[in-house]
Amino acid sequence: MSLRKALLVALFAALTPFPGSGQRVVVDEGTFAIHHDGQLVGTEDFTIRREGLGSDATVFSHAVITLEVPDGQVELRPLLQTMLPDGGASNYQLEVSGAETAELSLALVGRRFVSLIRTRRGEEEREFLARPDTRILEEGVAHQYYFLRNQREGSIVPAIEPRTRRQLRLVASAWVEEEIRLGANRIPARRVTFVADDEERRVWFDSQGRVLRVEVPARAYLAERSDLVG
């Protein structure tokens, strides 16, 4: 089976209703303010919801990310399907519009993830090794770190960054309990640092596992919840 046909079959299956799909629960939703080099450059409005019950349950997350870039404005619309209980990815789609345009689809097919990427330069097919519990962590998307909320010190998490075509091994640090300020509010949080290829990704979670802040110093990237500001 060709990469393209395998991908289309997997995505069709992902969109097919399953028993219990009428049971929907919003796990988290909100807004991040996005900064680059200390400057506010955009927002990320997201929703994470669980559909179905028990072993049939699936979690979907989607967002609208609006960014100001030198050439104008870019909008990203990621849609991720994950499997319970660990949060491993099964299907992913991304639409990019505005100053930059692209369409990306990625699906779990057997022991690999197959990807189809369309840009102004043409069409690209690619595949990634499907290691157990692989996460999707799109560059510049903060809410997807929710699926790393239960990692302990020394955990190694395989991840794919679809737009950059990178396959990563994230190593989790020990939790650090600290209080962070969001607007006028001071919120207890636990900070976890994930390292891949000597690049640090610092994530702050609250007691419910919600993502409060994401910082990637090497990319001068900071996303911080703005809907929790008092």
N, C-alpha and C positions, 0 to 999 in steps of 0.2 A: 504494500500500500504506500502511495506517495505521501510525503510530508503534508502537502496541502489537503489531500483527501482525509488523512488521519486526523488532522486538526479540525476539519469541518465536522466529521463524525463525532468527535469528542465534545465540541461546542454545542452541537445539536442535542446531544444527550444531556448536557449540563442544563439546557434551557427547558427540557421536558419536565412537566410537573411530576412530583412523586407523592406517595401517600403521606398525608399529614402536612402537606405544604401550606395548608391554610392556617396553621398555627404559627403566627409571627410575633416575635418579641424584639423590641429595639434594645440592644445591648448598650449602645452608646451613640450619641450624636452631638455635634457641636461644631466649633469653628477654631481654627488656628490662625494666628497672625504670623506671616512668614517674613523673615528678615534675611538680608544678605549683606555682609560687611557692615552690620549694624544699622542698615537702612530698611525700613518697611517697604517690601516689594510686592506683597500680595496676600491672599487669604486662601484657606482650605476649609470648605464646608463639607462635612462627611456624615455618614450614617453607617452603623454596623448593626446588622439584625440577624437573628437566628430564626430559621424556618424549619418546621417539623418537630418531631418528638423523639426522644431516646436515641437509639442507634441510627435512626433515619434523619436526624437533625443535620442541617448544614448552615454555615454562617456565610453571609454575603456582606461585603463592604463596598461602598461606592463614595465618590467624592467629586466635587467641582473645585478645581484649583485655578485661581486667576492670578497671573503674574505680569508685572510690568518689566519688560526687557528693553534693551537699547533699540530694537527694531519696532517696538510697539507693545502689544499685549498678546499673551499666550494663555490659552485655556486647556487644562488637562482634565479628562474625565476617566479615571480608573474604576474598573469593576472587578472585584476579586471574589472567587468562591473558594471556601476552605472546608476542610473535613474536621469534624469533632472526633475525639476531645482535644487533639493536640494543636490544631490550627494549620496543619499542612495544606499546601495549596493544591487545587485540582484544576481550576480554570481561571484565566485572567484576560481582560480586554482593556485597551487604552485607546482613547481618541484624543488627539492633539489638534487644536485649531487656532487660527489667528496668524501671528507673524511666523509661526512654525506649524506645519501640518504633518500628521502621521497617523496611521492606524496600526495597532499591534494586537495580535491574538496569540495566546499561549495556552496549551492544554496538556494535561497528563494523559499520555497514551502508553500503556504498559509500563516499561521501565525507562521511559524518557519523557521529557517535555518537548513538544514540538511548537515552533513559533513561526508566525508569518508576519512580516513587517512591511508596510507600504509607506513610502515617503515620496517626496518630489523627485528623488533620484531613481526611484524604481521600486522593485519588490525583492524582498530577501527572505529566504527560508533558512531556519536554523534549528538545531536541536541541542538539548541539555540533558545531562545525566539526571535521572529522577532518583536522588537519594531519599531515604525515608524521612518523612516530616519536613520536606523542603518548604521554606517560606518564600513569599514574594515580597520584596522590599524595593519598590520603585524609587528611583532617585527623586528627591524633592517631595516625597509623599509621607506625611508624618503619621497618619492614623494607622497605617499598616503595622507599625511597631506594637500595636495591641496584641498581635499574635506571637510576641516574644515575652509576654508578661510573666510567664511562669518559669523562666530559665533560672537555673541555679549556678553558683560559681563553678567555673570549669566546663560548663555545658558547651558543646560544639553544635552549632545550628547551621545546616546547609541552607543557602539562600540564593535566589536569582534576582538580579537587577536587570529587568528586561530591556529598557531603553539603551543601557550602556553595554548590553550583551555580556555581562559579567556573571560568573558563578562564584559564590563566596562561601567561606567557612567562618562563621562568626563565633568567637570565643567570648563567653560571658564572664564578667568580673563578679566579685562579691557584691551584695546589696549594701548600699550606704544609706542609712536613714538620715534625712535632713528635712528642713522646712524651706519651702520656696515661696516667693511672693508672686502672686498674679494680681496685678492691679492693687487694690487696697487689701486683698485677702492674703493671709499667710496659711499655706496648706501643707500638712505633713505629707511627705513623699519618700519614695525609695528610688535611689539612682542606681542604674545598672549601666556599665560601659561594655559595649560589644566591640571587639577588635577583629578586623579582617584586613590582611595585607598591610599591616601597620597603620591602618586608618581607624580612628576611634569614632564610635557613634554613642553618644551619651543620651540615655532615655530616663525620664522621670515618670514614675507611675504613682497613682494614689492607691488608697487601701482597697478600692474596687477593681484595680487593674486598668483603670483608664489612663491613657497617655496624657500627661500634662505638658511636657516639653521634650523636644528632640533637638540635639545639637550635634553638628558634624563640623568640627573646627577646620579640618583640611579643606572643606568646601565653603567655609565662611557662612554656613547655613544654620539658622535657628528658627524653629517653629514653636509657638507658645500658645496655649489655650487662651482665647479671648472671651469665650462664652461663660467662663467661670469667674470673670473679673467682677468684683463688687463695686 
